[in-house]
Amino acid sequence: MSCGWRFLLNFLSLSRYAWEERKLGELSNIVGGGTQSTSNPEYWDGDIDWYAPAEMGEQSYVSKSKKTITELGLKKSSARILPVGTVLFTSRAGIGNTAILAKEDTTNQGFQSIVPDQNKLDSYFIFSRTNELKRSEEAPDDHETLLNTKVTHVSSCQKLKLILQPGKPAEVTFSIHLDFSGNNH
């Protein structure tokens, strides 16, 4: 059977699945961070890791921030403890950098963190779309994109559209790209 026929049969078998469009806000909770007073030493150098956008680099997972805060510092800010698996998404200065929390931590106001509903959305699925999320910044005046301003707001994140197979958690899937010249990649 030629490569073209196999591709057509695979396409037809995959197309029988119903796919649906869902918004990120339907599948997750988008949470902003917060900063407590920097002049009060009682708020700093505690046991709670507190991330800033500048700390997001090339790593997929983060588990130790440069700065920490105390329980009192947490209470005196709008920051809140985020669960393991939260996707940190920078919304200021370096928009679109991401990492997945490897342990419970918190962030400053430079994030719109994505807390996926574990029954509907996989953390790594969102993380794997980092480049797509960053590119959406290049589409000004499109209110359905994730990044339509220099500061990303929760409502923008909630509107991001995802194509999913209904009834199954969104997970990372892999596709095979066929080169019909005979070279498969």
N, C-alpha and C positions, 0 to 999 in steps of 0.2 A: 504494500500500500504506500503510495507516495506521501511525502511530507505534507503536501497541500491538503490531501484528503484527510489525513490524521488531524490536522489543524481544524478543518471544517467540522469533523465529527466531535472533537473536543469542544469547539465553540458551541455547537448545537446542544451538547449535553450540559454545558455550563449555563446556557441561556434559559434552560427550563426553570432555574431557580428564580423566584421572585425577589427582586431587590427593592428597597425603599429608601427614600431620602428622609433623613432625620437631622435635626439641629443639635449641635453639641450641647446646648442648654437643656435639651430633653434627656440627655444621657449622662449628664454630669452636673456638678455644682461648681460654679466659677467663684473663687474666693480671692479677694484683695488682701494685701498685707497691711502692716502698720508699723509706725515708728514711735516709740516713747521718747520722752524728753532726753536729749543727749547730755543735759547739764546735771542730771540727777544720778550720782554714782550707784544708788541703791537699785537702779534698773538694769545695770550692766554687769558683765562677767559672772553670769549664773550658769545654770546647767542646761539651758534651752538654746539649741543652735538657731541662729537668726540670719537668714541669707539675704544678700544684696545682689542686684543684677550683675555687678562686676565679677562675681564669683562663678558665674555660669560660663563654662569653657567647653571643651570637647568631650567631657565625660558624660556617660549616659545616666549614671546614678550618683547621687551626692549623699554623704553621711556626716560631714563635719564642715561647719562654716567657720569663717574667720572671726566673727563676733558672736558672743552669746549674751543672752538676757536672763534676768531672774523671773520668778513667778510674779513678783510685784510689777516688774517691767511689762510683762505680758498683760497683766490686768489693767495697766495704765495706758494701753495702746489699743488700736483696733486690730492688731495682729491676733491670730488664733492658731492653736496647734492643728497642724495638717496631718492626715494619716499617711502611713506608708503607702507608696504607690501614687501619691499625688504628683502630677506633672507640673513642675514649676515653669511658668512661661513669663519671660521678662516683657514688661509693657512700657518701659521707659529706658532710655539710654542703652542701646543695644537691643532693640525690640526683636523679639522672636527667638531668643536663646532659651533652650529648654534643658531640663534634667529631671529625673525621677527621684523622689525621696526614698531613700533606703531605710529611713527610720522617721519617727514622728518629729517634726520640727516646725519652724515658722519662718515668715519672710517679712521684709519691709514692704512699703507701699509701691515698690517698683515691679510688682508681680500681679498677674491675674492667674492664679494657680487653678489647675483643672483637677477636681476630685471626681474621678469617674465612678459611676454606679457599677460596681463590680459584676453585677448580673447582666449588664448591657454593653459595657465598654472596657476594654483592656488598656491599662496604662501604656504599655509599649506600642499599642496601635496608635495612640495620639502622638507619642514621642517619635514614632517612625515617620510621621507626617510633618516633622519640623521644617524641612525645606519648603514644603507646600505652604505651611503657615507663614513662613517668612516672606515668600513670594507674594502672598496676598497683600502685603504692604504696598506693592507696586501698582495696585489698582485703585487710584484715587477716585473718589466720588461714587464708588460702588458700595452701597450700604450693606450688602450681603457678604462682604469680605470680613475676615477677622481683623485685619489691621488697616483701618481707613483713616487714622490720624496718628500723630506722633506719640500720643498717649492712648493706649488701648483701654477701652472701657468694658466692663462686664457685659453690657448689652451687645457689644460687637462680638465678643467671644461666643456668647450664647447663640448667635445667628449662624455660626459656621456650619455649612451643610456637609453631611457625610452620607455616603451611599453604603447601605448595609443590607445584609441578608436578614430578613425578619425572624425573630424568635431565637437568634443566636447572638452571643456576645461578639462585638466587633473585635477581631483579632488580626494580627499581622498575617497576611497571605502572600504567597510568592507566585509569580507568574513566569512562564517560560516565553521568551521572545524568540520567534523563529525567523531565521533569515532564509528566504526561499531560494537563495543562490546555492544552498547546500551546506552552508556554515551555520550550525546551531550554536547559540551562546547560552 
